[in-house]
Amino acid sequence: MILSVSRRTDIPAFYSEWFFNRIKEGFVYVRNPLNIHLVSRISLDPKLIDCIVFWSKNPKPMLKRLDELKDYMYYFQFTINPYNEYLENRVPKKQQIIDTFHKLSDAIGPQRTIWRYDPILLTNDIDINYHVTYFEEIAKRLYGYTNTCVISFVDLYSKTQRNLKDTSARELTMPEIFELASKLIIIAQKYGMKIQSCAEDIALEKYGIVHGKCIDNVLIEDLLDLKLVVSKDKNQRKECGCVQSIDIGEYNTCLHGCKYCYANFDSKTVEKKQGFHNPNSPLLIGKIEDNDRIVERKLFSFVKLPEPYEIGDFVKLIHPEKYCKEFSIANNPVNIFKINTINSNECFLNGVEHCVPIDEIKPIKVNGIEDRWIYYNPSASSSIVFPGKELTPQQMNYSYYLDTFKKYFYKGKNYCEIAEKKNLCYVHEIQHLLKEIGDNKGLKININKIC
């Protein structure tokens, strides 16, 4: 399960105490937006939650309590826009939120701290040049603190039109979108960032801007170093690329007062709901009433469970520093080991003196960093790609041994096709495949101490 916290409101800014209380209690209640008396009980068991995606314009209240999330993987969608208090009524001053961005990135890293510059709108005072100027001002201050910027262009739905009725805000025309996109990408690249669009059907690839996913299975797989089996979220509009998640927020509860907000209908409703917030309640707003029906939400992890390990399998240590010094080549660490013996609870790894509990090892993801050190005998890889270096794109993947597999066939299909059809995500599963089809050459590792 992926937890969204939250598209509907800014929980980190205004309800962080409530959220941490929910983490301690281990569950949360969420009202169905379309049927307010139907309440879902959602477990917050770390074993079920693959990742938490936070959305915020000011996560400062959470900074000193991030250690309480040590059992979870998470990342932040952090919005910093160029607008003043007229459009963003209660958003803190820019320098304050940029300082918060720096501190958050220092704590969790730039990969997990994503800058949102959205929605982009124009007014009589805010034109293309205005956005170019202030985008660079913000990008300059976030240099080194994030790898990714997400942009979107305002859609004036009826409720946002109502909230913006006393402004000159308008949507961008297609020529304006193309002009701005071509200028923003140059600035982003200057400061070491890529730009992704959010829920846009406009093709901006020719400017170097790809369609993004705010709830991104690829990013989560990289963070977990595991593969997910997850589908596109059918509850989002068709332009949205996000994968399945559960949102625990509630509409009409964000206190930032942004006039372009799609999640607030009007300020009076927000103020009224805020009065019913209790940080100790399982519900974000209010309490369980007599006519409410509570339903336990059936949840499961999206992580693809690996095949059981066998002797000879290649695996990695979750905490290599606890058991041995990491092997390295040219000062690049290599966390990859072969299982020598194994039972139900522990195993011995080649190159590791002491036995290792099974729960201290994890599978090696196909196309991961450790994957670079593996080759298929007799066709060894011709070169090594070190972590952080650019990989040469291949038609199917970047993996040397899988690229070699295209040349080998079993019952009319090459090894790559067989692995893909079986949805093999981990290196040891590839090893099992080779045994299954009777290939005795096997995979090898480019380190003599290990293999």
N, C-alpha and C positions, 0 to 999 in steps of 0.2 A: 504494500500500500504506500502511496505517496500522499503526504498531508500538505494541503495548501493553507497557508496562514498569513494573509487571506486575500483573495481577490475582492471580497465584499466589504472589507474595512481594514484599517491599519491597526492590527493587534499589537505589533511590537511597540508602536508609539503610545497607544492609549490603554491597552489591556494586557500588558506584559505580566503584571502580578497575577491576574486571572489565569493566563496561559501557564505560568510556572506552577500554580496551584493544581492545574489540570494534569500537568506532567507528574507531579507528586502523587495525585490520586490515581493516575493510570487510566483515566477515561474522560470523555467529554460528551455532553449532549448537544445535538444540533437540530434546530427546527427546520423542517422542509419549507423552503421559501414559497412553494405553491400550495402547501397544506400545513398551516402553522401549528395545528394540533397533532401532527405526526412528528415525533421526535426520535431521532436516531441516537443510539448509544454506541459510541465509537471508542474502541480500545486504543490506548496509546502505548501498548506494549512495544518496546524497541525491536522485538523479534518480528513484529508484523510491519513496522514502519521502515520502509527502505530509505526514505529521505523526507525531510521537511523543507518546503519552499516557503520562505518568508517574503512578504511584500511590504514595503514600508517607505515612508518619506522621512522617518526619524526613528531609527531603532536604538537611539541612545539609552532608553531605559533598560535595554537588555544587556548592554555591554558588560556590566560587572557580574552577570549571572550566566554567562555562556558555559561555564563549567557544569552547570546543571543539565546541559544538553550533551554531555560527553558520551552518552550511550547511543546517540543518534547521529546520522549524517544529515547535513543541512546546508543550504546556501541562501543568500539574500538577493532579492530583486530590490534595488535601492534607487528610488526616483529622486533625481535632482534636475529641476527644470529652471529655465531662465526668467520665470514670471515673478512679478512683484505681489505684494499682499492684496492687491485689488482682485487678482485672479486666484491666488492661493492665500486665503484669508489668515489662517493660523499656522502656516508652515514656518518653522524657524528661519532665521537669517541664513543666507547661503554659506557664510564662513563657518557657522556653527555646524551645519549638516555636513559640510566637506570635512571638517575636523572629525566628526563622527564616522564618516566614511573611511578616513585614514585609520582610525583606531580599530574599526571592525575588520578592515583588510589586514592590518597588522596581526590581528588575533586569529583569523581563519584563512587568510591568503587571498590573492587577487582572483583566482579561479572561482572562488565561492562568493565573491562580492561583485555583483553585476550592476552596472550603471544603467538605469532606465532614463531616457530622455524622451518623455512622452506624457500626454499626447501633444503633437506639434500642431499649433493653430496660428492663425494670423489675425491681426486687428489693425485698426487705423495707425497704431503706433508700433506694432510688431510686424516687420516685414522679413523677407529672406535675409537681408544683410544683418538684421538684428539677431536672427538665429545663428548665422555663421559666426558673428562676433562672440556671442555668449556661449555657444557650443565650444568654441576654442578656449575661452576663459575657463570653463569648467573642466574640459579635457586636460588642459595644462596642469590643473591642480590635482587631477586624479591620475596623472602619469605614474605608472608603476604600481598603482593600487588596484587596478582592474584590467582584465584582458578583453572585456566584452561590453559593448554598448547596445542597448535595445531601443529602437525607435518605433513610433507609430504616429499616424496622422489622425487628428480628431475626426470623429463621426458625430454629427449633430443630430442625435436621436431627439425625440420629442421632449424627454425629461431634461436633457442637457440644454436644449434650446430654451426651455423655460428658465433654467438657472442662469443662462447667459443672455437673457432678453435685454438687460440693461447695459450690455457691452456691444462692441463692434466685432466680436469674434466671428470668424468664418473658417470654413474648410479650405484647404489648398486646392488649386486646380492641378490637373495633371502636369502641365508644363512647369508649374511652381514646384511640384513634388520632385520632378526630374532634376530641375536646377539645384534645389537644395540638397538632394541626395548626392549629386556629383561633387558638391563642395564639402559636405560633411565627411564623406569617406576619406578625402585627402587629409583632413584634420585628424581624424581617428587614426589613420595609419601613421601619421607623424608622431602620435603619442602612444604607439604600440597597442592599439585597440582594433578589434574587428567590429563591424556593425551588423546587427541582425534586425530584421523587421518583425513586428509583432502583429499577428492577425490581419495581414494585408494581402489582398489578392493582386496587388500591383507588382509587376516584375521589375526588380531593381538589380538583378544579377549583373547586368552590363556595367554597373557602377561599382561592383564589388560588395553589394549588400545582399545577403541571402535571407530566405525566409527562416525565421527562428522559431524556437519552442521555449516559452518561458518555463514550463514544466517539461524539462528536456531529458529524455531517457538516455541520450548519448552522453551528456554531461554527468548524469547520475551514475552511469556505468563506469565512467572514468574515475569518479570519486570513490565508488565502492570497489573498483577493480573486479567487478563481477558483471555478468550479463543479466538483462531483464527480459522477461516475456510480458510485454505490455502493449496495449492498443491505443490508438488515438482516442481522445476524450470525446465521446459522441454527444455530450451535453454542452459542448462549446460550439460556437458558430463555425461554419465550414472552413473559413479562412484561418482559423486557429490551428496551429500545429501541435498544441500541447497533448501530452499523453494523459491517461486516466489518473485522477486524483480525487481526494475528498476534501472539500472546503469546510472549515469549521467556523467561518465568520457569519455575520448577519448584516444584511443591507440596512442603510439608514442609521449607521452607528459611528461613522468616521467623523472626527471633530476637526479635521484640517480645514474644512469649509472651502474646498476648491470648486470654483463655479463650473468647471468643465466635467466634474465627476459624474460618472454613470451609475455609481453605487448609492448615491444619496438622492432622494426625490426632492426634499426641501429641508431647510434648517430647523423648522419647528418640530418635524418628526424626529430628527436627530436628537434635539434637546430633550424631547419627551422620553425617547428610548434610553438615553444616557442616564436619566433619573432612576431607571429600573436595573441598572448594572450593579451586580454584587460580585466582587472578586472571589468570593467563596462558593458561588453557585456553580453547578455543573453546566448551566446555560450561560452564554455570554450576556444575554439580556433576560431579566425576569427569572421566574421560577416555574417549576412543574405545577400545572393546574390539574384539577380533578378530571377535566375532559380531555387531557392530553393522553396520547397513546405512545408508549415507549417501545421501540423495536431495536433489538440487538442487530447491528449491522454486521453481516458476514464479511470478514476481512481475510486477506492472505497476502503474503509477500509476493512481489513480482520477480524476485531473484530466481533465475533458473537454477534449480538444484543440480549440482554436478553428479555424474555417475560415481558410484562408490570407488574408492581408491584400491589399487592393486600394487603388488610388488613390481618395481620397475617404473612406476608412474613418476612423471615430473611434477613437482609441486613447489610452492614457495612458503616461507615462514611469515606469519603475521608479525612477529616481533623477533627478527633475526638477531638483534643485539642481545637478547636473553640467552641465546644458545651458542652463537659463534660470531666471529668477525665476518662481515659480508665479504664475499669474493668480489674482486674488481678487476676490470681490464681498462688500462689507461685512465685510472682513477675514477672510472664509472662503476658504481656498485651493481652487482648481479645477484639477485635474490632468487636462486633457482636450484633445486636439489632433487635427487632421485631417491625414491623409497627403497630401502634395502630389505627391511622386514616390517610387518604390520600385523596388529591384532585389533580387537574392537575398540580399544581406548588409546593406544599409543603406537608409535612407529620409530624406527631408526632410519635416519637419512644419511646418505653418503656424504661425508665431509663434516658431519655433526657428531661429536663424541657421545653425548647423552641422548637418551630416548626423548621423544617429543610427543606430548599429548596430541591426539588427532584434532582437537579443536584449536590447536596452535598452528595448523597448516591450512592453506587455502589453495584452490586451483589456480592455475595460470591461465589468464584470459587469452584466447586466440587474438592475435594482433595487439597484444600488450607489449610493454617495454621488454619484459623477460623473453618474450617470443623471439626477439631479435637474435638470441644466442643459440637458437635451435635450428638444426638443419636435417634434411632427409638424406640418409646414406643410400647411394654413393654420391649424390649431387650436393656437395657442401655449398653454402652461400659464398659468393665471391667477395663480399665486403660486409662490414658491420655498420649499422646505423646507431649512433650513441643517443642516449636520452637528450631531448632538447633540440636535436638536429632535425632538419626537414626530411621527411620520407618521400621516396619517389613513388608516385601513384601507380598502381597496377589496375588492371581491368576489374578484378574481383576484390582484391585486398592488398595489404602491404607486406604480407608475411612471406619470407623467402621460401620456406619449405612448402607452404600451400601453393605458391606460384610454381614450384617444381612439380607439385602433385598434378598439375594440368597435363603433364606429359605421360602420366601413368594411368592405366585403365583397368577396370574390373567389371566384367559383364557388360561391356559396351559404354560404361560411364567412367569419366576420369575421377580420380580420388576427390577432387574439389567438389564436384557435383554430388558425390555420395555424402560427403561431410555436410554440405549445405542442406540436402534433403533431410538428413537426420537431425538437423539443428544442433550440431556439435559446436559448443561454445568454448570449450576448455581444451588445453593441450593434452591432458591425460585421456580425454575422450577420443582425440585423434589417435593416440597410441592404442587404445582399445579397438578402434576401427581397423587399424593395420593388422592387429592380431586376428580379428574376426574374419578378414578377407584372406588371411594366410600370407601376408607380406612379412617376411622375417628380417627385412633390412632395418626397419624401425627408425625412430628419431634419435638424434644424437645432440649432445651439447658441446659447444666449443670451449670447454674448460676441462682439462684432464682430471682435476681433483674430484670432479663431480661425476663424470661419466667415463 
